[in-house]
């Protein structure tokens, strides 16, 4: 049932002190034009049409009146009120007349006339007085055209520009001419959006015609808009004795677009389930963005989950479960595995996890779907209106939804052998990128990554925490081979693999320091830089059993709760910085020794003046005695 408030804005009076905000000029005699004495100033006494705040003021006025006149129907009015349109839904035919009578009475008390009632039940329409009935069986319903006789909604498709070579302004106007807030025909606009993007890239001005090289694309678009309307049923299901409702979100992306489609699946005890499209969204990759397809797939999952969360907040249907489907094993791996990734992937995975946490009562699960059974593929690559009308995949989802959930395809629960290119795509976003990505990293990241040897990568992947939860262990073995085949000679990681921070020498291996001594002349800055590198390693391998005091302290800092007392964290930070400084000094000893002694291990001797008389202390550093005898001086002051 729908109804309309007659002249809604003009029913709300403006307070006298605020009426001057709506002043406007008018001619006393329009024939005299702009002459002295021919202009007069008027002001509105009621809320005028066209002012941005008018819908808000009308809504506030209605809410105040409803609060002043309490009635059980008020809650339904507020939850189904859109500016001056009131909507009611019910499966009880007898309740329809009650809704009419009570809503009419409530708005009469508000000194507003609720009229033009339209119901999709002929018997109820006959009982409503003729002066309150809508004049036609069709009306506007939140931007869609509703035919009460057939209970269907329709989307009016934009009319193509008359010119064969339209301007960019005309194409932009045409693109915005199809009003489709639910995205039910979004695939037909994908090609037009891509064309607009190409015109921006070519630098075409607003009133310049489309370039000749883009005319073939425009001709293809014209063929997709041959039908004037798209019809679809208003009800997602005509039976309301369902046992369960599942929300199914399908996500897909390609090199240019990413999309998500939301379906509702109604399960019945005595008949097959019914699935219908509820919402669809499409987005385009920015011209300045260089995202890979797996990253686009991840963004598709993100907008799909956000759409699901928005629909859940509306509480129109009691959903019991939310299932997310994607045909990207790589994006699903990043989400389910939980490895630390680079900022772009890490931020989106964090957002996805936050949304999943907010939907904890709906048992959100992730699933893999073959690309041929993914309806979001239609939204991401586009389709004509005729193809959408004939596509059961688009309107009702893949055929396997008619089966029991335990018969749905889900390769995440089976052994999955990754191809080499898939492995590279996965590992490219982790904190252990392949050699081909190092060129794109900053100098600091490159220094940190260079200390990761194949031996360290192997050790990390052999731990249980780094083995994928839903894939076979041979993934780790596959990457083991890949890492060895792509790994070049790199600096040894001397801080993580043994009790001794500095195994002085191994036959056939030349010591090479990773500390960037030439990067700065400040010991303070050098300590800070090396500290960042060590923190990077502690985060990269959160499950590594570190044996050195330095890495143990940094690992402890990483797992320290943010709510921990500040003094405890500060104490650990001071200790870690001191250990980093000591590490740099000991590393410098070895770097200096091997730089001047070649591969001959020999006995390490510090090259310094005899008068300094250095002493090697238990911390592994060389100290000299200062002529300080005061007892209150610290050991570091007496022996720097």
N, C-alpha and C positions, 0 to 999 in steps of 0.2 A: 504494500500500500504506500502510495506517495501523495504528498499534499504540498501546497505552496502558500506562503504568507503574502496576502495581497498588499502591494506597494509597501514592502517591508521597511525600507529605509525611511520613507516619509511618515512612518508611524512613530518614529523616535524624535522627540523635540530636543533642540539644542538649548542649553542654558544661556540666558541673556549675556553674561560676561564673555562667553566664548563665540558669540555669533559674528563678531568682527573678523574672525579668522576665515570666514567664508564670504567676504565681500567680493563683489565683481561690478564691472562697469557695463552700462547699457545706454542705448540711444533713446532720447525722448522721441525723436522723429528719425527713423532710419534713413529717410530720404535726404536729410540735411548733412549727414556724415559728421566728420570730426570738426565741429564748429563750437566756438565758445557758448556755453549755456545749453548745449545739446546732449551733454553727458550727465548721467545720473548714477549714483552708487546705490546698489542693492546689497542685501545680505540674506543668507538662508536662515530660516527659523527651524528647519528640520534637517536631518542628516542627508546631504546630497549624494547623488550617484557619482561615481568616478573618483572620489577621494580615497586615498590608500587606507585610511583608518576607518572608513565607513563600515566594512564587514566586522571589524573588531568591536566597534561601538554598538552595532546591532546585536552581536552575540552577547555582550555584557548586559545590555538592556533586557534581553530575553531571559538570561540566567537570573538576574535580580528579580524579575517578575515571577519566575517559577519558584524561586526560594520564598517569595512572599505568599504564594498560593500552593502549598504542598499538596501533592497528589501522587499516587503510585505510578501513574503514567509518565510523570516528569522525568524519571530516570531513563526511560526508553527514548523520550524526546531528545534529551541531552546527548545520548550516545549515538543518535542517528540524525543529528541536525547539521546541515551544511548550508551556511548563510541563510537563505530564506526557504530552503527545501527541507521537508521532514519526511523521513522514511520509517516504515514499520515492517517487520518480518515476523511471521508466525505460521505454524502448521495447523493451527486450530481455526477453522472457518468461523465458529461462533465468536471467537475473540476479535475478529475483524470489526464487527459493528461496535463492540465495546471500545475498541481503540478509536474509532471515528468519533463516537459520542464524547468520550473523555477528552481527547485532544482538542476537539472543537470548543468544548466548554472552558478548558484551561486557557486557550489563546483569546477567548472572548473576555475573560477576566483581565487579560493583559492588554485589552483594548486593541487587539489585532484580529484580523479575519483570516482564518485558515480555510482555504478553499481549493478547488480543482483536485479533488480526491480521485485517484485512479488505482484500481485494484485488478489483479489478474484473475479474479473470480467474478463471473457474471452475476451470480445470485446476490452477492454482496453489493455490487454496483447498482442493482435495481433498488435495493433498500436505502441507499444514500439519496437524500433529497437532490433534485435536479439542479438547484442553484449552487450546490457544492460539488457537483460532478465535473470532471474534466470534459472538455468539448470533444476530445479525440481519444482514441485508444492508444495513442503513442505520445510519448513526452520525453524530455531530457532527463536523464538520470545520472548525475555526477559527470556530465560531459558526454556520456554515451546516449544513444537513442534507444529507448525501451519501448517495445511493442507488447502491451499488456495482453493482447489476444493470443499471441504465440509464446509469450513470456521469454522473449529473446532480446538480446542487446546487439547493437550494431555500431561499427566504427566507420565513420565517413572518411574515405580516403581522399587525400589532397588532389586537386585538379592540376594536371600538368600545365606548365607554361605554354602559351600558344606558339611562341617562337621556336624554331628548330635549333637556334643558337642562343639560348637565354644568357642573361648576365648572371654574375655571381649573386647579385642581390635577389634576382628572381628565383634562383635555385635555393638560396637560403630561406626565402619565403615559402617556397614549395615544401622544403624539408620540415618546416614547423607547422605545416597545414594539417597534418594528421595527428589528431589528439588521441593519444593512447597511453594513459598513465600506468596501466597494468602491463604494458609491453607485449600484448598478445599478437601484434603484427610487427614487432620490432625487426624481424629479419628483412622486411621489404625496404627498410630505411638504411640498412648497413651500407649498401652500395652508394647511396647519395651522400652519406657522411664521409665515406672514403674519397668521393669525388671532390667534395668541399675541401677536404684536407689537401688534396693534390693541387687545387686551385690556390690555396694559401701558400703552398710550397713554391708554386710558380710565380707568386707575386701578382696575381690577377687582381685588379682593383674592383670595387663593388659594381661599378656600372660598365665594366668591360665584358664583352661576350666570352663565352667559354673558348679556350684555345682549340685549334684544329686537332691537335694530337690527343685531346681528351674527348673529342666528339664520339668516338666509338663507345666509350664508357657511358656517355649520356644516352646513346641509342639503346644500350642494353637496359638502362634504368627505365626508359619509357615503356619498354615491354612488360616490366614488372607491375605497372600501375594501370592495367587495362580495366580492372573491375572497380566500380565506385564505392562498394561497401563490403564489409566483412561481418558476417553474422555468427553469433555464438550463443549458446543457452545461458540464461541468467543463473540457473542453479547448477552447482557443481555435482549434485546428485539429487534425484527426485525421490529417493527413499531415505528415510531418516531413522530407520531401525538398525543402523549400523552398529557393529561391535567395537570397532577400532578405527582411528584415523591416523595415518602416517603422513608425515611431510617429507617428500623426496626432493632433494636438490641436485640437479645435474649441472656440471660445470665443464666448460671447454674453452680453448683458446687456439689461435693460430698466430702467424707472424704480425698481424695487424689489429686483430680484435680479440676481445675475450667476453664471455657471456655466461649467464646462469639462468636456469629455468626451475621454477618451483611447482611441484605437483602435489595434489592431495589424493591419497588413496584410501577409499572407504571399503572396509571389510565387512562382509555380511555372513551370517551363519548358514543361510539356505541358498545363496547364489554367489556367482563370481564377484570379485572385487571390482569397483569402479574407480578409475583414475582420470583426472582432468587437470589441464593446465590452469594454474592459479596466478602466476606472476612470471615475468621474464625481464631480464635486464641485459643490455649490451653496452660495452665501453670500447673506446678506441685507444690504441697506443699513441702517445704524444709523438709529434715529429722530432722532438729533441730527446726522445727516450730510446735507448739501445737495449731494451730488455730482450732476453732470450725467450724462446717459446715456453720452456719450463717455468720461467718466472711469470710469464703471462698466465699460465695454467694456475699458478699459485694465487695470482690476483683474482682469477675467476672464482676460485674456491672462497676467497675472502668476500667478494661481493655477494656470492650465493649465501654464505652464512649470515652476512649482515641483513640480507633480504628475509631470511628465515626468522631472524631475531625480531625484525620489525613486524612481521605478520603474527608472530606469537604474542607480541605486546598488544595487538588489536583484540585478541581473545575472541575472534569470531567463531572458531571451531576448537573443540577440546582435542588437541593433538597429543598422542601418547608417545610418539617416537619421531626422531629426525634422522634421516639417513642422507649422507653426502656422497655423491657419485662423481668420479672423475676418471678420464681415460689416460691420465698422466701418472705413471708409476713413480716418476721422479718427484713430482710435487707431493704425492702422498708419502713418499719416503721422508722428505724433509719434515713433514708435519708429524708423522707417527714415530720417527726415530728420535727426534729431540736433540740431534747434534747441534753444536754451536756453529752457526753459519755466518756469512758476511752480513753487513748491516741490512741490505735490501731484503734478503730472504728472512733474516732473523726477525726484523720488525714485523713482517707480515705473518710469520708463524706465531709470534707473540700475540698479535691482534686476533688471529684465529683461535688461539688457546684461550684468550680472554672471553671471546664470544661463546666458545664451548662451555667455559666455566659458568657464564651467566645463564646458560641453558641446561644446567646440570640436571634439572628435573625431567628432561625429555630424552635422556639416553642417546646423545648424539654419537653416531658412528660413521666411519669413513669406509668407502667401498670403491673397488675398481670396476669400471664398466667398459666393454669394448667400444671403440670409436663408432662402429656402425650402429650401435644401439644407444648412442648418446644424443638426445634431442637438442642439447645445447650446441651441438655442431651445426645445426641448421641456423641458429641465431648468430653464431660467430662468422659463418661464411655467407649468410644471406640466402634469400629465396624469393620467388615471385609470389604474388597474392594467390594465384591459381594453384601453385604448388602447396601453399599453406592449407588451402581449403581441402585438398586431397590427401594431406599427410596425417595419417593416424599417429605416427611417431611424434609429431609436434603437438597434436591436440590431446593425446591420451598417454604419451610416453611409450617406452619400448614394450614389446609383447611379453617379455618375461615377468612384467608386473602383474599379469593375470595369474601367475603361478604362486605357489606358496613361497615365502621368503627363503626357505632352506633350499629352493631350487634356483635361486637367482645366481648369476655368474659373479664370482668374487675371487679373483686370482690371488688376492692378498692372503687368503687362507691356505693357498697351495704353494708348492715350490716354484719360485720365480727365478729364472736364470737371466741375469742382466747381460745385455750386449755391451761391448766395449764403449760405444758412444754414450750409452746410458750411464755407465760408470763414470765416465769423464764429466758428464753433465751434473751428476750428483756431487762428485768430489770437488768440482769447480767452485761450489758455493760453500764448502766446508772450510774450516780453518787450515786445512792442508791442501791448498790448491795445486794443480799440476804445473809443470814448468812453463807451459804456454801462457799461463795467466800471470806469471810473476812480472812481466813487463808492464802490466797495468797497475801494479801496486806501488805504494809510496816507498820511499827509501827506507823508512823505519820498518814497514811491513816486510820488505825484502830481506832486511838483516835478520828479522825474527824467523822468517820462513827458512832461510838458508841453514839454520842450525838443526832443522828437522831432517834427520837422515832416514834412509829406508829402514834401518834397524829400529828406529824409534817409532815409525809409522806401523811397522809390523807388530811391535810390542803393544801399541795402543789397540790395534784391531783384533789382537788375540784375546783381549780382555772380554769378559762376558758383557760388560756394559756397552761395548762398541759393536757387538754383534746385533744385527737388526732383529727386532722382536718378532717380525712376521715373515722374514725371509730365511732361506737356508744359510748355513754357515759358509757355503762355498762362495757367497758374495765377498766375504773377507778374503778368501783365498784368491778369487779373481782379481780383486784390487791389489792383493799382494804381488801378483805377477805384473799387473799394470804399473804399479809403483816402481818395481825394480826395472822394468823396461824403460821407464821415463825418467828415472832418477839419475842425475849426473853426480860427479864427485862433489861433495859438499862438506861444509865444516862439521866436525864432530860435535855432538852434543855432550858436553862434559859435566853437566850439572844434574843429570837425571838418572843415569844408568848404573852408578856404582856408589859404594860408601865413600870412596876417595874422590874428592871434587876434581882432582887433577891427576889422573894416571899419566905420569910424566911422559912416557914414550912407549910406543908399540912398534916392533920391527916393521919397516916398510911403509909406515904412516907418518907423514910429516905434520907436525902440529901447526894449526892455523887458527888464529883467534878470530872470533866474530865481533869482538868489541870495537866499535867505530872510533878508534883513537883520533883519526884525522878529521872527524866531523866537528870537533870543538876543542878549544883550548882551556875550557873550564871543567874542573873535576866535578863540580856540582852538577853541571848539565850532563856530563858523561854518566854520572851515577843515576840521574833521573832517566836517561835514555835506556841504559842497561836494565834498570828496574822495570821499565815498561815491557822490555823484551821478555824478562823473566815472568812477569805477570801474564803475558800472552801465552807462554808455555804452560803455566799453571792452569789457565782457563782452557787451553786446547786439550789437555789431558786431565780432566777432573778426577778420573779414577786411577791415575798413576800412583803407585806407592813410592813416593819420593823418599830418598835416603839422606840427602844433604840437609843441613840446618836451614840453608837459604830457601830451598824449594819447599821444605816442610812449613816454614813460616808463611811463605806466600800462599801455599795451598790452604793453610789455616785461615788466612785472611779472606780467601775466596768463599769459604763455606761459613764464615762468620755471619750470623744473622744481622740484617740492617738495624734491627732494634736493639742490638747489643750496646752496652754502655760505651760512651765515647772514649773514656780513658783506656778501656781494654783495647779498642781498635787502634788508638793512637800509640799505645805501647808496642803493639805488634808492628805498626808501620815504621816506628823508629828503629826497632830491632832489624826489620827487613832491610831498611836503607843502609844500616851499618854493615850488614852481611853482604849487600851488593857492593859496597865500597871495598870491602876486604876481598871480594871475588875479583874485582877489577885489578887490584894491586897484585894478587897472586897470578892472575892471567898475564899481567904485564911482565912478571918475572919470566914466565915460560916463553912468551912471545919474544922477549929480548934475547933470551938464551938461545932458542932455536934459530933466531934470525942471524946470530953470530957464530953458532956452533954447528950448523948444518944438521945432519942426521945422527951425529955422534952423541949418544945420550950422556955418557960420562957422569961426572958429579957436578951438580949445580953449584955455581959460585956466583955470588952477587958482585957485579962489577961496580965498585965504588972506591972512594979514597980510604986509605988505611986508617986515617985519623978518626973516621966515623965509627970504626969498630962495631959493625952491625951484629946484632944478636937475633937469631931466629927463635921466636917464641912458640908456644904451644898452638897458637892460632894459625901458624904457617906463615906469618908475616915477619919481615926483618925490621927490627927496632934499633934505635940508637939511644944511648944514655945521655940525658941532658943534665947539666950541672945544677940540678934542683934538689934541695934536701928537705924542703918543707914537708911535713908529714901530712898536711891536709891536701896536698896535690894528688890528683888521681894518677892511676898507673899510666893512662894514655898520655898524660902531661909529662910524666917523668920519662917515659919510653915511647916517644912518638914514632 
